[in-house]
Amino acid sequence: MSLNLLSPDQFESLMPSPVGTLDQPTQTPTTAPNDLPPVLALNQMIWGTWIAQSIYVAASLGIADLLKDGAKHVSELAATSQAQAPKLYRILRTLASVGIFVEVAPQEFALTEMAHYLRSDVPGSLRAVSMMLSDEWHWRSWGDILNVVKTGQPAMEHLYQVNSTFDYLAQHPESGKLYNDAMTGWSKTCHTAVVDAYDFSGITKITDVAGGHGTLIAAILAANPTIQGQLFDQPHVVKAAKTLLEREGVLDRCETVGGNFFEAIPAGSDAYMMSHILHDWNDEECIQILKNVRQSITDGGKLLVVEMVVPADNSFHFAKWMDIDMMIMYPEGCERTEAEFRKLFEAAGFQLTRIVPTTAPVSVIEGICV
């Protein structure tokens, strides 16, 4: 049986672009990549799970870390990673055919630009993301997608009899750690893009609502030395954030406050930011959060929401795929279009003024008080 696999260039044209935005759609589904016949393009996508699982093997074995100092023979890689050399060779040979690793001599492999991001020690690493997406709970949940669509029953409830993904992760610490590592790596990439794309000048004090351990506000304060910051999250979360803020050299300009954003949000800042928060909640809950921000923000202040924005047309955007993941894993949440964000803002007393795209799949959605 011939699968008619694509060349590396053709394969890359099918992959999600990290820079697609509302203003820069990356690909419409009506055109096959590189003029490939539609049946072959579809064929490649159908078999794409094989590629994802092969990447997972390389990520789990730490192959990219083993190659960071140069090419190595598969026998050495197998011995170090406790794998069987003949089988590992078949995995790496296949990944090399789509541009992940390169066979520089018989059974000797080296990193490529894509494989570089499977290292655990580089900014923007996707190693933990690959491992998390192929972790048993996530892989099985996506396998339950038809049941989700037909019945509306959340996959985690159907498969594991738990109320939410977070309940499952709390009961399985190893999966929980992998999830946190994946989200940390993903967030760092997005946070760097936000700081580069948005002009924070003119802001005196910014509050990061549900800002976790403070990676985003630390990046903002480090890049804007005149701004004061405030990190707001649940008490046990912000308690652990001071170490990161001190390490980043911004603790003296960033206070930490514990609380519940459904009840009240600390007042006094002229900018309130929340990153990847609204997509976790339904419209009613989002409006309540935003109304609490509206009550706390100073006159003339700005609301800055960092989220993916789903394009209203047929253009490709990672947000559309993330929305499916939300449907499966977090039934109360979703990714939203510009029009949907505009309605949320208006219901809470804000006017959406602009959407600033970044080099990551997220945008900064800016609002002002009305």
C-alpha beads as a LAMMPS data file, in Angstrom:
LAMMPS data file: protein, C-alpha beads

370 atoms
369 bonds

1 atom types
1 bond types

-500.0 500.0 xlo xhi
-500.0 500.0 ylo yhi
-500.0 500.0 zlo zhi

Masses

1 110.0

Atoms # bond

1 1 1 0.000 0.000 0.000
2 1 1 1.439 3.361 -0.997
3 1 1 0.776 6.292 1.304
4 1 1 2.201 8.854 -1.142
5 1 1 4.009 10.701 1.664
6 1 1 4.981 14.283 1.017
7 1 1 8.401 15.813 0.769
8 1 1 9.561 17.903 3.772
9 1 1 8.615 21.128 1.953
10 1 1 5.173 19.801 1.103
11 1 1 4.693 18.469 4.631
12 1 1 5.625 21.812 6.216
13 1 1 3.006 23.532 4.063
14 1 1 0.356 21.418 5.790
15 1 1 1.502 22.174 9.319
16 1 1 -0.061 24.862 11.558
17 1 1 1.705 28.186 11.124
18 1 1 2.822 29.900 14.356
19 1 1 2.178 33.325 12.902
20 1 1 -1.321 33.133 11.461
21 1 1 -3.460 36.078 12.584
22 1 1 -6.734 37.747 11.711
23 1 1 -4.829 40.061 9.410
24 1 1 -2.596 37.352 7.960
25 1 1 -4.551 34.185 7.103
26 1 1 -2.053 31.480 6.271
27 1 1 -3.937 29.061 4.066
28 1 1 -7.431 28.405 2.807
29 1 1 -8.697 24.850 2.696
30 1 1 -9.809 25.195 -0.918
31 1 1 -6.258 24.944 -2.300
32 1 1 -4.067 21.888 -1.937
33 1 1 -0.524 22.705 -0.697
34 1 1 2.043 23.102 -3.468
35 1 1 -0.655 22.141 -5.965
36 1 1 -0.732 18.635 -4.538
37 1 1 -3.818 16.721 -5.746
38 1 1 -6.535 17.040 -3.073
39 1 1 -6.710 13.283 -2.512
40 1 1 -2.989 13.164 -1.635
41 1 1 -3.205 16.218 0.620
42 1 1 -6.122 14.641 2.481
43 1 1 -4.272 11.337 2.616
44 1 1 -1.323 12.974 4.361
45 1 1 -3.592 14.608 6.927
46 1 1 -5.413 11.360 7.697
47 1 1 -2.158 9.550 8.422
48 1 1 -0.798 12.521 10.351
49 1 1 -1.334 10.828 13.718
50 1 1 1.523 8.478 12.834
51 1 1 3.868 11.448 12.575
52 1 1 2.658 12.886 15.885
53 1 1 3.230 9.568 17.669
54 1 1 6.690 9.190 16.164
55 1 1 7.586 12.677 17.381
56 1 1 6.291 11.636 20.805
57 1 1 8.727 8.701 20.869
58 1 1 11.679 10.945 20.044
59 1 1 10.556 13.528 22.600
60 1 1 10.029 10.960 25.367
61 1 1 13.451 9.404 24.767
62 1 1 15.137 12.827 24.788
63 1 1 16.779 12.258 21.396
64 1 1 17.104 15.968 20.587
65 1 1 18.911 16.601 23.890
66 1 1 21.321 13.793 23.081
67 1 1 22.117 15.412 19.710
68 1 1 22.607 19.002 20.905
69 1 1 26.408 18.695 20.726
70 1 1 26.495 17.020 17.332
71 1 1 25.539 13.964 15.300
72 1 1 25.494 10.519 16.893
73 1 1 25.074 6.954 15.688
74 1 1 21.737 5.338 16.443
75 1 1 23.449 2.644 18.530
76 1 1 24.764 5.303 20.927
77 1 1 21.392 7.042 21.033
78 1 1 19.642 3.758 21.767
79 1 1 22.062 2.765 24.519
80 1 1 21.697 6.121 26.280
81 1 1 17.906 6.276 25.927
82 1 1 17.393 2.579 26.760
83 1 1 15.738 1.832 23.424
84 1 1 16.241 -0.900 20.828
85 1 1 18.561 0.402 18.134
86 1 1 16.873 -1.165 15.069
87 1 1 13.457 0.125 16.081
88 1 1 14.767 3.573 17.056
89 1 1 16.491 3.777 13.667
90 1 1 13.183 3.189 11.896
91 1 1 11.565 6.003 13.909
92 1 1 14.384 8.480 13.239
93 1 1 14.613 7.563 9.557
94 1 1 10.916 8.280 9.167
95 1 1 11.083 11.572 11.075
96 1 1 14.043 12.614 8.917
97 1 1 11.823 12.180 5.860
98 1 1 9.633 15.052 7.066
99 1 1 12.460 17.336 8.169
100 1 1 12.699 16.295 11.833
101 1 1 16.326 15.115 12.291
102 1 1 18.601 14.328 9.351
103 1 1 20.559 11.172 8.590
104 1 1 24.040 12.594 7.850
105 1 1 25.707 9.180 7.443
106 1 1 24.408 5.601 7.566
107 1 1 22.438 5.325 10.857
108 1 1 23.956 8.590 12.136
109 1 1 21.575 11.439 12.920
110 1 1 21.786 15.163 13.645
111 1 1 19.397 17.936 14.590
112 1 1 17.479 20.014 12.075
113 1 1 15.862 23.381 12.753
114 1 1 12.566 21.675 13.619
115 1 1 14.211 19.010 15.781
116 1 1 15.934 21.797 17.730
117 1 1 12.568 22.592 19.329
118 1 1 12.349 19.066 20.737
119 1 1 15.240 19.913 23.053
120 1 1 14.192 20.489 26.644
121 1 1 16.590 23.379 27.251
122 1 1 15.673 25.881 24.521
123 1 1 13.194 28.783 24.579
124 1 1 9.964 27.725 22.913
125 1 1 10.628 24.019 23.437
126 1 1 7.795 21.790 22.244
127 1 1 9.112 18.607 23.846
128 1 1 6.677 18.651 26.775
129 1 1 3.809 19.640 24.468
130 1 1 4.442 16.593 22.263
131 1 1 4.613 14.315 25.288
132 1 1 1.477 15.784 26.862
133 1 1 -0.589 15.478 23.680
134 1 1 0.356 11.811 23.443
135 1 1 -0.122 11.114 27.138
136 1 1 -2.733 8.390 27.614
137 1 1 -5.508 10.653 28.974
138 1 1 -5.187 13.202 26.162
139 1 1 -4.808 10.648 23.391
140 1 1 -7.854 8.662 24.611
141 1 1 -9.933 11.820 24.995
142 1 1 -9.366 12.822 21.387
143 1 1 -10.318 9.261 20.454
144 1 1 -13.663 9.983 22.143
145 1 1 -14.389 12.978 19.904
146 1 1 -17.298 11.360 18.041
147 1 1 -19.076 10.626 21.321
148 1 1 -18.523 14.242 22.419
149 1 1 -20.055 15.587 19.221
150 1 1 -23.010 13.185 19.259
151 1 1 -23.901 13.287 22.961
152 1 1 -22.296 16.414 24.356
153 1 1 -20.852 14.377 27.226
154 1 1 -17.351 15.569 28.180
155 1 1 -14.665 13.052 27.276
156 1 1 -13.105 13.038 30.736
157 1 1 -16.467 12.299 32.322
158 1 1 -17.208 9.536 29.828
159 1 1 -13.806 7.863 29.977
160 1 1 -12.601 8.491 33.519
161 1 1 -15.715 9.400 35.528
162 1 1 -14.247 12.716 36.701
163 1 1 -15.859 16.156 36.604
164 1 1 -13.038 17.891 34.758
165 1 1 -9.609 17.528 33.201
166 1 1 -8.113 19.282 36.202
167 1 1 -9.673 16.736 38.565
168 1 1 -8.034 13.960 36.573
169 1 1 -4.635 15.693 36.589
170 1 1 -4.884 16.242 40.346
171 1 1 -5.391 12.488 40.770
172 1 1 -2.489 11.615 38.434
173 1 1 0.545 13.704 39.479
174 1 1 2.865 12.516 36.691
175 1 1 0.376 13.575 34.016
176 1 1 -0.258 16.769 35.956
177 1 1 3.429 17.668 35.948
178 1 1 3.716 16.932 32.239
179 1 1 0.686 19.136 31.588
180 1 1 2.184 21.979 33.638
181 1 1 5.532 21.673 31.856
182 1 1 3.780 21.793 28.484
183 1 1 1.732 24.839 29.437
184 1 1 4.798 26.611 30.844
185 1 1 6.727 26.152 27.614
186 1 1 3.743 27.213 25.504
187 1 1 3.065 30.240 27.701
188 1 1 6.659 31.465 27.547
189 1 1 6.505 31.523 23.759
190 1 1 3.233 33.477 23.832
191 1 1 4.423 35.867 26.535
192 1 1 7.559 36.801 24.609
193 1 1 5.432 37.479 21.543
194 1 1 3.012 39.665 23.546
195 1 1 5.788 41.791 25.041
196 1 1 7.319 42.282 21.593
197 1 1 4.032 43.131 19.873
198 1 1 2.185 45.413 22.311
199 1 1 3.248 48.917 23.312
200 1 1 2.919 49.176 27.101
201 1 1 4.164 52.760 27.260
202 1 1 1.786 55.102 29.054
203 1 1 0.724 52.441 31.549
204 1 1 1.578 53.240 35.162
205 1 1 0.390 50.077 36.908
206 1 1 -0.768 46.788 35.433
207 1 1 -2.559 43.923 37.159
208 1 1 -2.223 40.413 35.746
209 1 1 -5.511 38.701 36.600
210 1 1 -5.133 34.968 37.224
211 1 1 -1.501 35.349 36.256
212 1 1 -0.317 32.091 37.794
213 1 1 3.303 32.150 38.891
214 1 1 3.920 35.474 37.172
215 1 1 5.768 34.636 33.974
216 1 1 3.806 37.154 31.882
217 1 1 3.899 40.093 34.273
218 1 1 7.585 39.436 34.952
219 1 1 8.295 39.668 31.219
220 1 1 6.268 42.880 30.924
221 1 1 7.966 44.533 33.888
222 1 1 11.432 43.461 32.751
223 1 1 10.834 45.103 29.374
224 1 1 9.172 48.209 30.866
225 1 1 11.185 49.366 33.903
226 1 1 8.889 52.313 34.739
227 1 1 5.731 50.216 35.190
228 1 1 4.518 48.900 38.543
229 1 1 2.882 45.485 38.600
230 1 1 0.407 43.441 40.555
231 1 1 -0.071 39.688 40.311
232 1 1 -3.542 38.452 41.278
233 1 1 -4.485 34.795 41.602
234 1 1 -5.601 32.276 44.185
235 1 1 -3.688 32.679 47.473
236 1 1 -1.734 29.407 47.204
237 1 1 -0.727 30.256 43.621
238 1 1 0.657 33.748 44.250
239 1 1 2.450 32.524 47.343
240 1 1 4.634 30.384 45.096
241 1 1 5.138 33.214 42.559
242 1 1 7.547 35.332 44.582
243 1 1 10.461 33.050 43.775
244 1 1 10.001 33.580 40.041
245 1 1 9.454 37.329 40.407
246 1 1 12.623 37.627 42.480
247 1 1 14.607 35.535 40.019
248 1 1 13.477 37.803 37.184
249 1 1 14.476 40.893 39.153
250 1 1 11.015 42.474 39.350
251 1 1 9.790 41.528 42.829
252 1 1 10.414 45.068 44.106
253 1 1 7.941 46.390 41.492
254 1 1 5.311 43.670 41.705
255 1 1 3.001 43.040 44.635
256 1 1 1.118 39.756 44.911
257 1 1 -2.527 39.564 45.952
258 1 1 -4.610 36.443 46.566
259 1 1 -8.314 36.154 45.880
260 1 1 -11.101 34.921 43.618
261 1 1 -11.800 36.805 40.393
262 1 1 -15.462 35.832 40.513
263 1 1 -15.803 37.761 43.771
264 1 1 -13.585 40.837 43.437
265 1 1 -10.418 42.054 41.737
266 1 1 -7.958 44.499 43.376
267 1 1 -8.603 48.119 42.397
268 1 1 -6.247 50.884 41.389
269 1 1 -4.449 49.810 38.202
270 1 1 -4.788 51.597 34.879
271 1 1 -4.367 48.342 32.938
272 1 1 -5.740 44.866 33.627
273 1 1 -4.456 41.902 31.679
274 1 1 -5.573 38.285 31.555
275 1 1 -3.907 35.638 29.439
276 1 1 -5.660 32.419 28.355
277 1 1 -8.339 32.878 31.000
278 1 1 -11.596 33.706 29.220
279 1 1 -11.401 30.660 26.947
280 1 1 -11.834 28.455 30.028
281 1 1 -15.287 29.848 30.849
282 1 1 -18.733 30.245 29.308
283 1 1 -20.068 33.663 28.289
284 1 1 -21.922 34.341 31.532
285 1 1 -18.857 33.574 33.626
286 1 1 -16.609 35.655 31.348
287 1 1 -18.915 38.649 31.678
288 1 1 -18.830 38.357 35.467
289 1 1 -15.025 38.351 35.464
290 1 1 -14.907 41.341 33.121
291 1 1 -17.486 43.248 35.175
292 1 1 -15.283 42.788 38.228
293 1 1 -12.389 44.241 36.253
294 1 1 -14.612 47.147 35.174
295 1 1 -15.403 47.950 38.801
296 1 1 -11.717 48.015 39.715
297 1 1 -10.075 49.761 36.778
298 1 1 -9.160 53.460 36.929
299 1 1 -10.843 56.001 34.634
300 1 1 -9.396 55.746 31.150
301 1 1 -7.810 52.398 31.911
302 1 1 -7.199 49.569 29.457
303 1 1 -8.366 45.972 29.418
304 1 1 -5.849 43.674 27.721
305 1 1 -7.009 40.140 26.950
306 1 1 -4.460 37.708 25.520
307 1 1 -6.282 34.965 23.624
308 1 1 -6.471 33.312 20.248
309 1 1 -9.017 34.895 17.927
310 1 1 -10.898 32.602 15.562
311 1 1 -11.059 34.045 12.024
312 1 1 -14.579 34.413 10.673
313 1 1 -13.597 33.148 7.200
314 1 1 -12.176 29.857 5.912
315 1 1 -8.561 30.769 6.600
316 1 1 -6.385 28.438 8.614
317 1 1 -5.698 29.378 12.222
318 1 1 -4.509 27.277 15.130
319 1 1 -7.392 28.730 17.172
320 1 1 -9.852 26.540 15.270
321 1 1 -7.992 23.395 16.294
322 1 1 -7.535 24.585 19.858
323 1 1 -11.277 25.176 19.980
324 1 1 -11.826 21.479 19.255
325 1 1 -9.447 20.583 22.077
326 1 1 -11.429 22.868 24.365
327 1 1 -14.654 21.160 23.282
328 1 1 -13.222 17.761 24.203
329 1 1 -11.288 18.651 27.351
330 1 1 -12.942 21.735 28.851
331 1 1 -16.651 21.702 27.943
332 1 1 -17.392 25.109 29.488
333 1 1 -14.714 26.834 27.411
334 1 1 -14.144 27.761 23.789
335 1 1 -12.057 29.933 21.496
336 1 1 -13.925 33.009 20.210
337 1 1 -14.202 35.243 17.170
338 1 1 -13.676 38.995 17.201
339 1 1 -17.453 39.513 17.190
340 1 1 -17.862 37.219 20.196
341 1 1 -15.162 39.060 22.133
342 1 1 -16.793 42.356 21.231
343 1 1 -20.104 41.199 22.740
344 1 1 -18.400 40.089 25.960
345 1 1 -16.614 43.422 26.263
346 1 1 -19.783 45.442 25.664
347 1 1 -21.782 43.394 28.173
348 1 1 -19.194 44.201 30.839
349 1 1 -18.842 47.928 30.106
350 1 1 -15.857 47.941 27.744
351 1 1 -15.402 48.903 24.113
352 1 1 -13.125 46.705 22.039
353 1 1 -10.722 49.143 20.397
354 1 1 -8.269 46.964 18.502
355 1 1 -6.742 43.525 18.153
356 1 1 -2.944 43.412 18.055
357 1 1 -1.575 40.247 16.416
358 1 1 1.665 38.663 17.603
359 1 1 4.144 36.178 16.154
360 1 1 2.469 33.494 18.290
361 1 1 -1.095 32.280 17.592
362 1 1 -2.408 34.726 20.235
363 1 1 -3.424 38.362 19.947
364 1 1 -3.772 41.196 22.434
365 1 1 -7.441 42.241 22.475
366 1 1 -7.585 45.785 23.785
367 1 1 -10.593 47.461 25.385
368 1 1 -11.361 50.750 27.095
369 1 1 -14.023 51.709 29.624
370 1 1 -17.323 53.087 28.329

Bonds

1 1 1 2
2 1 2 3
3 1 3 4
4 1 4 5
5 1 5 6
6 1 6 7
7 1 7 8
8 1 8 9
9 1 9 10
10 1 10 11
11 1 11 12
12 1 12 13
13 1 13 14
14 1 14 15
15 1 15 16
16 1 16 17
17 1 17 18
18 1 18 19
19 1 19 20
20 1 20 21
21 1 21 22
22 1 22 23
23 1 23 24
24 1 24 25
25 1 25 26
26 1 26 27
27 1 27 28
28 1 28 29
29 1 29 30
30 1 30 31
31 1 31 32
32 1 32 33
33 1 33 34
34 1 34 35
35 1 35 36
36 1 36 37
37 1 37 38
38 1 38 39
39 1 39 40
40 1 40 41
41 1 41 42
42 1 42 43
43 1 43 44
44 1 44 45
45 1 45 46
46 1 46 47
47 1 47 48
48 1 48 49
49 1 49 50
50 1 50 51
51 1 51 52
52 1 52 53
53 1 53 54
54 1 54 55
55 1 55 56
56 1 56 57
57 1 57 58
58 1 58 59
59 1 59 60
60 1 60 61
61 1 61 62
62 1 62 63
63 1 63 64
64 1 64 65
65 1 65 66
66 1 66 67
67 1 67 68
68 1 68 69
69 1 69 70
70 1 70 71
71 1 71 72
72 1 72 73
73 1 73 74
74 1 74 75
75 1 75 76
76 1 76 77
77 1 77 78
78 1 78 79
79 1 79 80
80 1 80 81
81 1 81 82
82 1 82 83
83 1 83 84
84 1 84 85
85 1 85 86
86 1 86 87
87 1 87 88
88 1 88 89
89 1 89 90
90 1 90 91
91 1 91 92
92 1 92 93
93 1 93 94
94 1 94 95
95 1 95 96
96 1 96 97
97 1 97 98
98 1 98 99
99 1 99 100
100 1 100 101
101 1 101 102
102 1 102 103
103 1 103 104
104 1 104 105
105 1 105 106
106 1 106 107
107 1 107 108
108 1 108 109
109 1 109 110
110 1 110 111
111 1 111 112
112 1 112 113
113 1 113 114
114 1 114 115
115 1 115 116
116 1 116 117
117 1 117 118
118 1 118 119
119 1 119 120
120 1 120 121
121 1 121 122
122 1 122 123
123 1 123 124
124 1 124 125
125 1 125 126
126 1 126 127
127 1 127 128
128 1 128 129
129 1 129 130
130 1 130 131
131 1 131 132
132 1 132 133
133 1 133 134
134 1 134 135
135 1 135 136
136 1 136 137
137 1 137 138
138 1 138 139
139 1 139 140
140 1 140 141
141 1 141 142
142 1 142 143
143 1 143 144
144 1 144 145
145 1 145 146
146 1 146 147
147 1 147 148
148 1 148 149
149 1 149 150
150 1 150 151
151 1 151 152
152 1 152 153
153 1 153 154
154 1 154 155
155 1 155 156
156 1 156 157
157 1 157 158
158 1 158 159
159 1 159 160
160 1 160 161
161 1 161 162
162 1 162 163
163 1 163 164
164 1 164 165
165 1 165 166
166 1 166 167
167 1 167 168
168 1 168 169
169 1 169 170
170 1 170 171
171 1 171 172
172 1 172 173
173 1 173 174
174 1 174 175
175 1 175 176
176 1 176 177
177 1 177 178
178 1 178 179
179 1 179 180
180 1 180 181
181 1 181 182
182 1 182 183
183 1 183 184
184 1 184 185
185 1 185 186
186 1 186 187
187 1 187 188
188 1 188 189
189 1 189 190
190 1 190 191
191 1 191 192
192 1 192 193
193 1 193 194
194 1 194 195
195 1 195 196
196 1 196 197
197 1 197 198
198 1 198 199
199 1 199 200
200 1 200 201
201 1 201 202
202 1 202 203
203 1 203 204
204 1 204 205
205 1 205 206
206 1 206 207
207 1 207 208
208 1 208 209
209 1 209 210
210 1 210 211
211 1 211 212
212 1 212 213
213 1 213 214
214 1 214 215
215 1 215 216
216 1 216 217
217 1 217 218
218 1 218 219
219 1 219 220
220 1 220 221
221 1 221 222
222 1 222 223
223 1 223 224
224 1 224 225
225 1 225 226
226 1 226 227
227 1 227 228
228 1 228 229
229 1 229 230
230 1 230 231
231 1 231 232
232 1 232 233
233 1 233 234
234 1 234 235
235 1 235 236
236 1 236 237
237 1 237 238
238 1 238 239
239 1 239 240
240 1 240 241
241 1 241 242
242 1 242 243
243 1 243 244
244 1 244 245
245 1 245 246
246 1 246 247
247 1 247 248
248 1 248 249
249 1 249 250
250 1 250 251
251 1 251 252
252 1 252 253
253 1 253 254
254 1 254 255
255 1 255 256
256 1 256 257
257 1 257 258
258 1 258 259
259 1 259 260
260 1 260 261
261 1 261 262
262 1 262 263
263 1 263 264
264 1 264 265
265 1 265 266
266 1 266 267
267 1 267 268
268 1 268 269
269 1 269 270
270 1 270 271
271 1 271 272
272 1 272 273
273 1 273 274
274 1 274 275
275 1 275 276
276 1 276 277
277 1 277 278
278 1 278 279
279 1 279 280
280 1 280 281
281 1 281 282
282 1 282 283
283 1 283 284
284 1 284 285
285 1 285 286
286 1 286 287
287 1 287 288
288 1 288 289
289 1 289 290
290 1 290 291
291 1 291 292
292 1 292 293
293 1 293 294
294 1 294 295
295 1 295 296
296 1 296 297
297 1 297 298
298 1 298 299
299 1 299 300
300 1 300 301
301 1 301 302
302 1 302 303
303 1 303 304
304 1 304 305
305 1 305 306
306 1 306 307
307 1 307 308
308 1 308 309
309 1 309 310
310 1 310 311
311 1 311 312
312 1 312 313
313 1 313 314
314 1 314 315
315 1 315 316
316 1 316 317
317 1 317 318
318 1 318 319
319 1 319 320
320 1 320 321
321 1 321 322
322 1 322 323
323 1 323 324
324 1 324 325
325 1 325 326
326 1 326 327
327 1 327 328
328 1 328 329
329 1 329 330
330 1 330 331
331 1 331 332
332 1 332 333
333 1 333 334
334 1 334 335
335 1 335 336
336 1 336 337
337 1 337 338
338 1 338 339
339 1 339 340
340 1 340 341
341 1 341 342
342 1 342 343
343 1 343 344
344 1 344 345
345 1 345 346
346 1 346 347
347 1 347 348
348 1 348 349
349 1 349 350
350 1 350 351
351 1 351 352
352 1 352 353
353 1 353 354
354 1 354 355
355 1 355 356
356 1 356 357
357 1 357 358
358 1 358 359
359 1 359 360
360 1 360 361
361 1 361 362
362 1 362 363
363 1 363 364
364 1 364 365
365 1 365 366
366 1 366 367
367 1 367 368
368 1 368 369
369 1 369 370
